[in-house]
Amino acid sequence: MPKLIIDDILAPKRPRRFPAPPLRNERGGSRHEREPRFRENIKIPSSGKRPYKIFLIAGLAFIFLLFSLSIFFVGATVTIYPKQKTVSLNKTLLASKSGSTPLRFETIEMSSTERVESQATGLKEIKKKAQGTIIVYNSYNSKAQKLIKNTRFETNDGKIYRIDGSIVVPGITVSNGKTIPGSVETIVYADEPGEEYNIGRTDFTIPGFKGDPKYQKFYARSKTDMQGGMIGSIYSVSDEDAESAKALLKKRLNETLLKDARKNTPPEFILYNNGTFFDFDDIKTVGKEGEKKVTIEETGKIYALIFNREALAKYIAQTSIQNFDGSAVTSPTLDGLTFGIKDKELIDYQNISNISVTFSGTTTIVWSFDQKALLGDLLGKTKKSFQPILAKYLGIDKAELVITPFWAHSFPDKPERITFKTVVK
């Protein structure tokens, strides 16, 4: 047996441990001595995904809220392209005031007076009779009564005024059991010149009926004062100045009368410049004794033909478009047509009945549609219903639809949220 040597047995070496120095806090004490024991029980939350889930839910809720609110604010815009056709015209058409032809016209009659002052060139002796307007009444019977030229009308104080042409006074009528005298307006002139015939409004009798029952039943009343009567010398102007003033006054009257006629033309009618006639009275010179200035005045009248826009557009379509279906149409470009009256200088414009008129140029005929009815048909309907509904309106060529918000699938159910836009070339 081998001899055991103790030096061959070595004990395993253990690592040496040295106690770590205690941590010191700011006050110099050890951390173990100063920090409270309950910190050992504090739990730090783990870094999980819970906050992201909260944000996701909140975002979805916000989107849902927006979607819900948008339902109450749905809007629609409908852009409509109506059927339309451009036609070229060079036509002569027969028009009538009574409606005896397919093309009918109405008339506007207006009058105006213009004045201008001129320097007097000399004195002129004048004798002028006063004049004014009266209303003659017939309460005698239902038959019309003719009064001849120069029939006298007498005031209570014996002044005599006469008519310068014959008139007819209508007979009495009965309305709702009430008897209404016939009446007519006329101008009367003083029997003599002079200022004493310038009087205010009054009543008149007809001396020619004295001794006849008609004397009590025919009478007259002033509508205006009697004015203009005088005898004396007034300043006047030369013939040359009078002619210059006349030309100026006519120019002013043409402009004023045409402007007034247009102003009084209803919006559904059209008035063409060449559809007018003008009539001018003789110029009057008005001067006062002792004054070296004279007022020259002239009165003019306009007779204007006007046409209903829709009726004119439809008649143009009927005479210019092959196989026109007779639908209601308009034409926004009628004002651009050239209009004329055939043999205008030969027409008695105060008694117009039938005339031949000419139209030339290019205009666009646009088919009409009932926008109010279309609006009612679209309220609350789905997008898919749009084209089938549109097909019922023959005056519409095509239409475009935009509904907001983009995810809405139906029209609003309130009329004010649907907007129409009509596009005409």
C-alpha positions in Angstrom: 0.0 0.0 0.0 1.5 3.3 -1.0 2.3 5.7 1.6 -0.1 8.6 1.9 1.5 12.0 1.9 -0.7 14.7 3.4 0.8 17.4 1.2 -0.9 15.9 -1.8 -4.4 16.7 -0.5 -5.4 20.3 -1.2 -8.6 21.9 0.0 -10.6 23.8 -2.8 -10.0 27.5 -2.7 -13.1 29.7 -1.9 -13.5 33.1 -3.3 -12.8 35.8 -0.9 -15.7 38.0 0.0 -15.3 41.5 1.0 -18.3 43.4 2.4 -19.4 46.2 0.1 -19.3 49.6 1.7 -22.7 50.9 2.6 -24.2 53.4 0.2 -24.4 56.9 1.5 -27.2 59.3 1.0 -26.9 63.0 0.8 -27.0 63.4 4.5 -24.2 60.8 5.0 -26.3 57.9 6.3 -26.4 54.6 4.7 -29.2 53.8 2.3 -30.2 50.8 4.3 -30.4 53.0 7.3 -32.3 55.9 5.7 -34.7 54.5 3.0 -38.0 53.3 4.5 -38.7 49.6 4.4 -42.1 50.0 2.5 -40.3 50.7 -0.8 -39.7 47.1 -1.0 -43.4 46.5 -1.6 -43.8 49.1 -4.5 -44.7 47.4 -7.9 -43.6 49.0 -11.1 -46.2 48.4 -13.9 -45.0 46.3 -16.7 -44.6 47.7 -20.2 -47.7 46.1 -21.9 -50.0 47.2 -24.9 -53.0 48.4 -22.9 -52.6 52.2 -23.7 -52.7 51.6 -27.4 -56.0 49.7 -27.1 -57.4 52.7 -25.3 -56.4 55.1 -28.1 -57.8 52.7 -30.7 -61.1 52.6 -29.0 -61.2 56.3 -28.6 -60.4 56.9 -32.3 -63.1 54.5 -33.4 -65.6 56.2 -31.2 -64.7 59.6 -32.7 -65.0 58.3 -36.3 -68.4 56.8 -35.4 -69.5 60.1 -34.0 -68.5 62.0 -37.1 -70.3 59.4 -39.3 -73.5 59.7 -37.1 -73.4 63.5 -37.3 -72.8 63.6 -41.0 -76.1 61.8 -41.6 -77.9 64.9 -40.4 -76.0 67.2 -42.8 -76.2 65.3 -46.1 -76.3 67.6 -49.1 -76.7 67.1 -52.9 -75.8 69.1 -55.9 -77.5 68.3 -59.2 -75.9 69.8 -62.4 -78.4 69.6 -65.2 -77.7 69.9 -68.9 -81.1 70.5 -70.6 -81.7 69.6 -74.2 -80.7 72.5 -76.4 -80.3 73.3 -80.1 -78.8 76.3 -81.9 -80.8 77.5 -84.9 -80.0 80.1 -87.6 -82.8 82.4 -88.6 -83.7 84.5 -91.6 -87.4 84.5 -91.5 -90.4 86.7 -92.2 -93.3 85.8 -89.9 -96.9 87.1 -89.6 -97.8 88.5 -86.1 -101.1 89.8 -84.8 -102.3 91.7 -81.8 -105.6 89.8 -81.5 -104.0 86.3 -81.5 -105.3 85.3 -84.9 -101.8 84.1 -85.8 -99.5 81.8 -83.9 -97.2 84.7 -83.2 -98.8 87.3 -81.0 -97.6 90.7 -79.8 -98.7 93.3 -77.2 -98.1 97.1 -77.3 -96.9 99.6 -74.9 -97.8 103.3 -75.3 -96.1 106.1 -73.4 -95.7 109.8 -73.7 -93.2 112.4 -72.3 -92.4 116.1 -72.7 -89.0 117.7 -72.9 -88.2 121.4 -72.6 -85.2 123.6 -73.4 -84.6 127.3 -72.8 -83.5 129.6 -75.6 -82.5 133.3 -75.8 -85.4 135.4 -77.2 -84.7 137.2 -80.5 -87.7 139.4 -80.7 -91.3 140.1 -79.6 -94.4 138.4 -80.9 -98.0 139.3 -80.6 -100.1 136.3 -79.6 -103.7 135.4 -78.9 -104.1 132.1 -77.2 -107.2 130.2 -76.0 -107.3 128.4 -72.7 -107.7 124.7 -72.9 -108.2 121.7 -70.5 -109.6 118.2 -70.2 -113.2 117.5 -69.2 -115.2 114.3 -68.7 -118.6 114.2 -70.4 -121.4 112.1 -68.8 -124.5 110.5 -70.2 -127.1 109.5 -67.6 -130.0 109.8 -70.0 -130.3 106.2 -71.4 -128.3 103.2 -72.6 -127.8 104.5 -76.1 -124.6 106.2 -77.1 -124.8 109.9 -78.0 -122.7 111.6 -80.6 -121.7 115.2 -80.0 -120.5 117.1 -83.1 -117.4 119.3 -83.6 -117.8 122.7 -81.8 -120.4 121.5 -79.3 -120.5 124.0 -76.5 -119.9 123.4 -72.8 -120.9 126.2 -70.5 -119.8 127.1 -66.9 -122.1 128.5 -64.2 -120.9 132.0 -64.9 -121.5 131.7 -68.7 -118.0 131.0 -70.0 -118.1 128.8 -73.2 -115.6 126.1 -74.2 -115.9 123.9 -77.3 -114.6 120.6 -78.6 -112.6 120.7 -81.8 -113.9 117.3 -83.1 -116.9 115.0 -82.7 -117.1 112.6 -79.8 -119.4 109.7 -78.8 -120.6 109.5 -75.2 -121.5 105.9 -74.2 -124.9 105.1 -72.7 -125.6 104.1 -69.1 -124.8 100.6 -67.8 -126.1 98.6 -64.9 -123.7 96.6 -62.6 -124.8 94.8 -59.5 -128.1 96.6 -59.6 -126.3 100.0 -59.8 -126.8 102.4 -62.7 -123.5 103.8 -64.0 -123.5 106.8 -66.4 -121.5 106.5 -69.6 -118.5 108.8 -69.9 -115.8 109.9 -72.2 -112.8 112.3 -71.9 -112.2 115.1 -74.3 -110.2 118.4 -74.6 -112.1 121.7 -74.8 -111.0 125.1 -75.9 -112.1 128.5 -74.7 -114.5 130.3 -77.0 -112.3 133.4 -76.9 -108.6 134.0 -76.2 -107.6 135.7 -73.0 -106.5 135.1 -69.5 -110.1 135.4 -68.1 -110.7 131.8 -69.4 -108.0 130.4 -67.3 -110.1 128.9 -64.5 -110.0 126.1 -62.0 -112.1 122.9 -62.1 -115.8 123.2 -62.4 -119.0 121.7 -63.9 -120.4 122.3 -67.3 -123.8 122.1 -69.0 -124.5 121.6 -72.7 -126.5 124.6 -74.0 -127.5 122.8 -77.2 -129.8 120.5 -75.1 -131.8 123.3 -73.5 -135.5 122.6 -73.7 -134.8 118.9 -74.1 -134.9 116.3 -71.2 -131.3 115.5 -72.2 -130.2 118.9 -70.8 -130.4 117.6 -67.2 -128.9 114.2 -68.0 -125.9 115.2 -70.1 -123.2 117.2 -68.3 -119.5 117.5 -67.9 -116.9 118.0 -65.1 -113.3 119.3 -65.3 -110.5 116.8 -65.1 -107.8 119.5 -65.3 -107.7 123.3 -64.9 -108.3 125.5 -68.0 -104.9 127.1 -68.8 -102.9 128.9 -71.4 -105.3 131.7 -72.4 -103.6 135.0 -73.0 -103.5 138.1 -75.3 -100.3 140.1 -75.5 -96.7 140.3 -76.6 -94.1 137.7 -75.7 -90.5 137.2 -76.5 -90.0 134.5 -79.2 -87.1 132.8 -81.0 -86.0 132.8 -84.6 -87.1 130.0 -86.9 -83.5 128.7 -87.0 -83.3 128.5 -83.2 -86.7 126.8 -83.2 -85.5 124.1 -85.6 -82.3 123.5 -83.6 -84.3 123.2 -80.4 -86.8 120.8 -82.1 -83.9 118.4 -83.2 -82.5 118.4 -79.7 -85.9 117.8 -78.1 -86.6 114.9 -80.5 -83.3 113.3 -79.7 -83.9 113.6 -76.0 -87.5 112.3 -76.3 -86.3 109.2 -78.3 -83.9 108.3 -75.6 -86.3 109.0 -72.7 -89.3 107.2 -74.3 -87.3 104.1 -75.2 -85.8 103.9 -71.7 -89.3 104.3 -70.1 -90.8 101.7 -72.5 -88.1 99.2 -71.5 -88.5 100.0 -67.8 -92.3 99.2 -68.2 -91.8 96.0 -70.2 -92.7 93.0 -68.0 -89.6 90.7 -67.5 -91.4 87.8 -69.4 -91.6 90.0 -72.5 -89.0 91.3 -75.0 -88.9 94.7 -76.7 -86.7 95.2 -79.8 -85.4 98.7 -80.7 -86.7 98.4 -84.3 -90.2 97.4 -83.0 -91.0 101.0 -82.0 -92.8 103.9 -83.5 -92.5 107.5 -82.4 -94.9 110.4 -82.8 -94.2 114.1 -82.0 -96.4 117.0 -81.4 -95.6 120.5 -82.8 -93.2 122.4 -80.7 -94.6 125.1 -78.4 -92.8 128.2 -77.4 -93.7 129.6 -74.0 -92.6 133.1 -73.1 -93.6 135.5 -70.4 -94.1 139.2 -70.9 -91.0 141.1 -69.9 -88.7 138.1 -70.0 -86.0 137.7 -72.7 -85.9 133.9 -72.5 -88.3 131.5 -74.1 -89.1 127.9 -73.1 -89.5 125.6 -76.1 -91.2 122.3 -75.4 -92.2 119.2 -77.3 -94.3 116.2 -76.4 -93.6 112.8 -77.9 -95.2 109.4 -77.8 -93.9 105.8 -78.3 -95.7 102.8 -79.5 -93.7 99.7 -78.9 -94.3 96.1 -79.9 -93.4 93.5 -77.2 -93.4 89.6 -77.5 -93.8 87.0 -74.8 -90.3 85.3 -74.6 -91.5 81.7 -74.2 -94.2 82.0 -76.9 -91.6 83.5 -79.3 -89.0 80.8 -78.5 -91.6 78.1 -79.1 -92.8 79.5 -82.4 -89.2 79.8 -83.6 -88.6 76.2 -82.6 -91.8 75.1 -84.4 -90.7 76.8 -87.6 -87.0 76.0 -87.4 -86.5 72.6 -85.8 -87.4 69.5 -87.8 -89.7 67.1 -85.9 -90.0 69.5 -82.9 -91.9 67.7 -80.2 -93.9 70.7 -79.0 -92.3 70.8 -75.6 -92.1 74.0 -73.6 -88.9 75.8 -74.5 -87.0 79.1 -73.8 -84.3 81.0 -75.5 -81.8 83.0 -73.4 -80.3 84.6 -76.5 -83.4 86.1 -78.1 -82.1 89.6 -77.4 -79.2 89.0 -79.8 -81.5 88.5 -82.8 -82.0 91.2 -85.4 -85.6 92.3 -85.6 -87.4 94.3 -88.2 -90.9 95.3 -89.4 -91.7 94.9 -93.0 -92.9 98.1 -94.8 -92.7 99.9 -91.4 -93.2 103.4 -93.0 -96.6 102.4 -94.4 -98.0 101.1 -91.1 -100.7 102.9 -89.1 -99.1 102.2 -85.8 -102.0 103.6 -83.8 -104.2 100.9 -85.3 -101.9 97.9 -85.7 -103.6 94.6 -86.1 -101.5 92.3 -88.3 -97.9 92.9 -89.4 -95.1 91.1 -91.0 -91.9 90.9 -88.9 -88.4 89.6 -89.7 -86.0 87.7 -87.5 -82.4 87.0 -88.4 -79.3 85.7 -86.6 -78.5 82.8 -84.3 -80.3 81.8 -81.2 -80.3 78.8 -78.8 -83.5 76.9 -78.1 -83.4 75.3 -74.6 -86.0 72.7 -73.5 -87.7 73.5 -70.1 -88.2 71.1 -67.2 -90.2 71.3 -64.0 -87.5 71.8 -61.4 -90.0 71.9 -58.5 -91.4 68.5 -59.5 -87.9 67.0 -59.9 -87.0 68.2 -56.5 -90.0 66.5 -55.0 -89.1 63.3 -56.8 -85.6 63.2 -55.5 -86.2 63.9 -51.8 -85.0 61.0 -49.7 -84.4 58.7 -52.7 -81.3 56.5 -53.1 -78.5 57.2 -55.5 -79.6 54.3 -57.6 -83.0 56.0 -58.2 -81.4 59.1 -59.8 -81.2 58.0 -63.4 -84.6 56.3 -63.5 -86.2 59.5 -62.1 -84.3 61.6 -64.5 -85.6 59.6 -67.4 -89.1 61.0 -66.8 -88.0 64.5 -67.7 -87.8 64.7 -71.4 -86.3 68.2 -71.4 -83.1 67.0 -69.7 -80.3 65.7 -71.8 -78.1 64.6 -68.9 -77.3 65.4 -65.3 -74.4 65.0 -62.8 -74.9 64.2 -59.1 -72.6 64.9 -56.1 -73.8 63.9 -52.7 -71.8 64.8 -49.6 -70.4 63.3 -47.5 -69.1 60.8 -50.0 -70.3 57.7 -48.1 -74.0 58.9 -48.1 -76.1 56.8 -50.3 -79.4 58.8 -50.4 -80.6 62.3 -51.2 -81.4 64.6 -48.2 -85.1 64.6 -47.2 -85.1 68.4 -46.9 -85.5 70.6 -50.0 -83.0 73.3 -48.9 -80.2 70.7 -48.9 -80.5 70.0 -52.6 -79.0 72.5 -55.0 -79.7 72.7 -58.8 -77.3 74.1 -61.4 -78.5 74.4 -65.0 -75.8 74.6 -67.7 -76.7 76.3 -71.0 -74.1 76.5 -73.7 
